[in-house]
Amino acid sequence: MSGEQRELTFRFLAEPTDVNYGGKVHGGVVMKWIDQVGYAAAVGWAGRYSVTVAVG
């Protein structure tokens, strides 16, 4: 997030390997997406490298 930008928009498209036979996205894939968005927000806020410590 550069300058005065205060909003991020992420869109994810599930690949065929990301879903089960019922068409639902696997939980691990969703957690990966959450982690990626969290990282982008944390780096934008802190201005430096960040890691996920916990999700809850």
N, C-alpha and C positions, 0 to 999 in steps of 0.2 A: 504494500500500500504506500504509494508515494504521495508526498505533499499533504494535501488536505483530504485525500480519499478516506472515507470511513466505512466503506461497504465493499464486501467481496461477493461475487456471484460465481458459484461453481455449478457445473452441470455434468453429470456422469451418465454415460450410456453403457448399460450392461452388455457385455459380450456373451456369446452363447456358452462359454465356459464358466460364466459367473452365476448362472442360474441352474436350478434343479429341474427335474422332470415336470414339476407342476408350474414352472415359469416364475418361481419366486427366487429372488436374489439371495445367495448364501450370506449368512451373518458375518462371516469373516471378510467378505468383500465389502460389505457396508461399513464394517469397522475400519478397514483400510481407507475408505473414502473419508470417514469422519476424521481419521488421523491426518490425512493430507490437508483437509480444510483447517483443522486445528493448528497444524504447523504453519500454514500460510497466514492465519490470523495472528498467531503468536509472534512470528518473525516481523510482521507488519507493525505490531504493537511495540515489541521490545527492540526492534531494529538490529537483532543479531540472532545467531543460531539458537534453536530451541528444540526440546524433545518432549514427547508425551510421557508423563509420569504415571497418570492414572486416568481412567474414564469411569464415570459413575453417576 
